[in-house]
Amino acid sequence: MKIVILGAGYVGLTTSACLAELGHQVTCCDIDAGRVAALNRAETPIYEPGLGDLIKAQMQAGRLAFACDAKQAVGTANAVFLAVGTPSSEDGDIDLSYVEAAATEIAPYLPEGAVLVVKSTVVAGTAQRLKRLVDTRRGRDDIAVASNPEFLREGSAIEDFLHADRIIIGVDDAQSEALLRTLYRPLTRAGVPLLATRTVNAELIKYAANAMLALKIGFINDVADLCEALGGDVKAVADGIGRDHRIGTAFLAAGPGFGGSCFPKDTRAFASTGRRYGRPQPLIEALIEGNEARKGALAQRIIHAAPRHGRVAILGTSFKANTDDVREAAALTIVPRLIEAGLEVHAHDPQPGAAKRLLAAAHWHDTALAATRDADVAVILTEWDEYRTLDLTQLARAMRGRLLLDFRNIVVAQEAARAGLDYQGLGLPAAPSAQIRRGQGAAGSLRVAASPA
């Protein structure tokens, strides 16, 4: 099947490479000539584990190409996927101008019977709106418009595509349903379930799913705060509630709040949609407010812990591990506030990407240990495996102070204490570090928690 993808961003590139892996002939188009030229040299512009190798392999196999001229590329396509940006508007809604512009621009060049598939995350009703725009532009009704939302996690996007929990296709006609079922047959034959529903339902499923996952994050962060006040252990609490199959363990790790390209934008758009239709979503509204407040509260925790004009080491600036994405990452809130408070910030991230530009006021280092040298306080903000395996004895020797704030709870508190560090996690019970170093104390009291924000 001949497929054209419009947009060579994170979703567009992953979708292009994976559909080529399934055996389809794919052309990925982008208006950025420099990006297209780099891709044609097999240079991947984003960091995603395995994506560069997959793109290179599919190009060598002759199933994947990159181009700037979308009008020419779509002329023989069976399906055209829209994977262009949908940035947030000031009111929290999303800007559909890029999606609408792309659809109307290529509309006259689509072959009769082609299916236009919306891969971009869009508000409910967008596919139906695009159908009207395309029909008007062509002057006839011979193109189907479908919805096929993505559920890709940065850092594991290829696995999520090729071994998905489910494939959602939004279809309002038999033509687009038949085409998308054929397109995804290699995956459904391998056992991936496919759900076909109306386009408006598919669009709502995307937003509702992300809102539910974001709620789990917000909930466990609130529980972590309560654990700190009561001397509880959020890890034990999360383990206990996660064993209920109705809840599950995913997204129940306390942290600095959610960020990235999906959860912040999608929760705002979901809430905005509710307001627009007179059906507000108060849980999501409160979640959005609480998530932003958490980042500020953790910044204050660091400020209170550090000496005046002290040095703070920030380990990890991306919003999660295995990505260089810093969009709405906690670091973008925390680092500027530390600097405004008069602290000297030294930073490290295995994939700094845009962080070096956006956080240029920080001092950047090539290794975690270099960033922590002479630091009064070290803070783990991103759960990179590199930080899980830090040599804590070397870390303690490098630092001027002894305080390690672990905002991902990835370090074993007992090991940190034995290395001579004063360890503070999120939602963990307090215990004197000296007791841990001497091997004293009950098993349930071997962690040191930070004071509540």
N, C-alpha and C positions, 0 to 999 in steps of 0.2 A: 504494500500500500504506500502511496506517495503522500508524505506528510510535510507540511510547512509549519514552522514555529515562528511566531513574531515576537521577538524579544529575547536577547541573549543574556539575561540576568540569571539569578540563582535558579529560579523555577524553569525558565526557558532552556537553559543549558542542561540541567538535570533531565528534564523531560525529553529533550532532543537525543541525548546520549542513550537514555534507557529505551526509548522507542526504537532507536537504531539497533540496540542490543537484541530487541525482540524480532528483528529481521526486516523492519520497515525502511524505506528510503526516505531519509529526513534531510530537509534543508532548514537551517536556523538563520533567520534574518534579523538584522539590527541596523538602526540608522547610524550608529557610531562606526564610521569607517575604520578608525584605529583599532577598535575592539575586534571587528571582523577580520582585519588583517592579522592581528595577533592570534586569533583562533585558528586561522588558516595555517599558521605556523605551529599549531598545536600548543599554544601558550594560553593557559587557562587564567582568566582575570580574577577569579575568586578562589578562596581556599575551601575545599570540600574534599575530605578523604576519598581517594579513589576516582574522583571525577576526571582529573587530568589524564590518567591512564586509560579510562574508558573512552574519553573523547578521541584520544590518539588511536586507540585500537579500532574504533568504528570508522574513523577517517581512512585508516589504512585498508579497512575492509571495503571501502567504497560506499558505505551506507550513510555517511554523515558529511554534510558540506555546510559551509557558511557563506552568506551573501548579504549585500546591502539592498539589492533591488527586489523588494517584496512583490511588486506588481508583476514582474516577470516570473518569479518563483511560483506564485500561486496559480499560474495559468493552467497547470496540469495536475493540481493537487486534488486528492480525494477528500482531505480534511485539512483545515487551517486552524491552528491553535493560537489563541491570543494569550500571550504571557507577558504583557507589558505592565508597567507600574500603575498602581492605584494609591497614590499618596493620600495622607490624611488632610482634610480641610480643617479650618480653624474651629468649626463647631463639632469636630470629632467624626463627621461623615467622611466619606472617601471621594476623591476627585476622579471621576470617570472619563475625563476629557481625553486621556491617552488611549483608553480602550475604544471610545467612540470614534476618535480620529483614525485609529488603525483600521477599524471595521469599515468605515465609510470610504477610506482611501483605497482599499483593495476590492471593495464590493464589485466594481465594474469588471474586474479582471478574473473573478472566480468562475470556474467552469460550471455549467449547469449541473445541478445535482450534488455539488460539493456541500460539505457540512462545515460551518464555522463553529469552533468549540472554544468556549470561554474557560481558560485555565486560570486567569487572574482571579484574585479574590475580590468579589463584587457583591454589592448589596442585592437583596432579593428583588426580582423583577428586572434585572439588567439584561438577561438573555432575551426576554420578550421585547424589551426596548430596542436592543440591537437588531432584532428581527425586523422591526418596523423601519429602522434606519436603513438597513441593507435593502429591503424591498423597495423603499422610496428611491434610493440611489440607483438601483438597477432598473426600476420601472416595471418590475414583475416579481412574482412569488415563486422562485425556483431554487432558493438556498435555505437550508435548514440551519437553525442556530441551537446549539446544545450547551450544557454546562457540565464541566468535569473538574470539580475542585481538587486541589492538591492537598495532601496531608504529609508533607515532607518535613522532617526535622533536620535542621542544620547540624551537620556532623555525622548524620547517618542517612542522608537523602537517597543514595542508591539502594541501600537495603530496604528503605521504606517504600520505594517505588517497585522494586522487583519482588518483594516479599510483603506486600501490603496487607494490613488488617482487612481492608475492603476497598473496592473501587466504587465510587459513586458517579453515576452518570445521570444528568438531568436532561430529559428528552420530552419534547411536546409533539413528536411525530414518529412514525414507524421508521422512516428513512434514517434519521440520526441514531436511533436506538440500534438498528441493524449494523450500521457502520461501526459504532463504538464497541459493540459486542465482538465484532470481527477483529477490530484493532487490538483488543485486550485478550483475545482468545489464548495466546500463549500463557498468560498469567492465570486465567480462569481454569484452563486445563490442568495447571499445576496446583490448583486448589484455592486460589485467591477468590473470595466471594465478590460478586458484583451485584450492586443494588441499582436498579433502574427506577427512577421516579420523575416527577415533573421538574422543570428547570427551577421554579421558585423554591421547591423543597430542597433541591440540591444546594442552592445558594444559602438557604437557611441552615442546612446541616453543617456547612463549613463554619459559619459563625458560631452556631450553638455549640459545636464540638470544642472549638478553641476557648469559648467562654467557660465551658465546664472545666476544662483542664486548668485554665487560669484561676478559677475559683478554688480548685484543690490546692494550688500553690499559695494563694492568699490565705486560705483556711489554715494550712499547716504552719504558716508564718505567725499567725495569730496564736495558734496553740503553743508555738515555741516561746512566745512572749509570756504566756501564762505559765508554762513550765518553769521559766526562769524565776517568776514571782513565787512559785510554790516549791521550788527545789526538785522539780520533775525532770524527766529525760525525754526530750521530744523524739529521739530515735526509738526508744522503747514504745512510746505512745503510737508513733507512726507504724511501727511493726505490728502492734496489736490491732489497730483498726484496719491496716492494709490486708490482714489475713482474712478479713471478711470479703468473700468473693464479689459482693455487691459494690465494694469500694475499690479494692485493689491497691497495690503498693506504688504504682506509678504516680509521679508528681507529688509525692508526699515527703520531700526533702526540704527542710528549712533552709532559707537562703536570703540573699539581699533583695529579693523581688524579681519579677519577670521582666524581660526586655526582649530585644530582637525585632525582627521585621513583622512578626505575626501577632502575638498576644496583645501588646499595647494597642496597635492599630485596629485589630479586629474587635477587641472589647469596646473600644470607643465607637467604632462604626455600628456595632450591635446595639449599644445603648442609644446612639443617635437615631437608628432606625425605629427603636421602640418609642422614642419621643415623637418622631415624625408622624407615626401612625396612632398616637394617643394610647400606646400600650407600653409605658415605661418599664425598664428593667432595673429595679432598685438594687438588687443584689450586685449586678454588674457595675452600676454607678458607684456603689460603696467600695467595690473591689478596686476600681481604677484609682479612686482617691487614696485608699489605703496603701496601694502598691507604691505610689509616688511618695507618700509620707514615710514609708519604710526606708527608702533610700536616704532621705534626709535624716532620719533618726539614727541610722547607722553611721552616717558622717559625723553626727554629734557624739556618738559613742567613741569614735576614734579621737576626736578633738579633746574630749574630756580625759581620755586615757593617756594622751601624749603630753610631754612637758611643753611649756611655752617655747615657741620657735624651735621645736624639736624636729626630728627627721622621721618620716613615715615611709615604709616600703610597701608598695601595692603590688601584689602578685596576682596578675590576671586582670585584663581590662575588657576582653570580649564578654558578651552577655552570657555565654556558656562555653564549655570546652569544645574543642574540635571545630572551631570556626573562627574567622577573623572579623566577624560581624560585631560592631559596637553600637548598632542602632538601639537607642534607649537602654543601653547597658547601665548598670548601677555605677560604674566607674565614671560615667559622664556627669553624674550628679555629685558623687562623693569627692573625686579628686579636686574639682574647682573649689568646693567648700573648704577642703583642708587647706588649700593654698590661700584662700581668702582669710582663713583664721591664722595665717602666719606660719604654717607648717611647711617644711621642705619635703616635697614628695619625690620619691624615686620609684620608678615603675619597671615592670617586666611583664611580657606576655610572649608565649612561644610563637604566636602569629599576630603581631601587633597591627598589621594592616593600616586602616585609617586612624587608629588610636593615637599614633605618634603625631599626626597632624591636628587632631581634635583636642588632644591633651598635651600640646606642645610646651606648656609651662612646667610640666613634670620633667625630671631628669630620667632619661631612658637608658636601660642597660641590656646587654646581650644575654645575661644569665640571671637566674633568680638570686643566687648567692651574692652576685655583684650588687644587685639592687638592695639587698638587705645589709650591706656592709655599713657599720656605724649607725644603723637605724635604732631609734628608741622603741618603735613599735613596728611590727610586721603584720600585714593584713592579707589574708587569702580571699580574693574576690571571685575567682573563677576556678572551677573544679578540674583543672587540667591534671592528667595523670602524673605529669612531671612534678607537680606540687605534692601529690600523694606520696611520692617516693623520695622527697627531699631528705638529705642527710641532716637530721635535726641537730646533731652535735656540731657539725660545721656551721649550721645556721646560728646556733647559740654563740659560737665563737666569733662569727662575723658581726653580730649585732652589738651595739653599745648597750641597749636595754635588754629586757628579757621577755617582753610581752608579745605573744603571738595570738592575734585575733583571727580565728578561723570562721569566716562567714559562710563556709560550705560544709563544715563538720566532716572534713575528709582526713584530718590528722588524728591518729590515736593519741588521746590525751595522756595516757600513762607514758608513752614513748617520748612525748614532748617534755613532760615533767622530768623524766630520767635524764634528758639531755640538758636540763637546767633551764628550761623555758617555763614561763608562766602562761599556761594555755587557757584561752577563753573561746568557747564555741557559742553557738546559738541554741538556746533552749535546753542546755545541759546543766546538770546539778553541780554545785560548787563543792570543791574539796581542796584543802591546802596542798599546794604542790610539794611541800616538804614531806608530807605523809607519803605521797606517791613515790618520791625518790627513795624513801626508806622502805618501801614495800608495805606500808601500813594502810589501814582503812579497808572498809568493806567493798565488795565487788561493785556495789551500786553507787559508790561515792568516789570513784576514781576519775572524775572529770571536773574541770574548773570552768564555770560559766561566767559570761560577762554580766555586769549589772544591767538591769533593764534599761532600754533606751528612754 
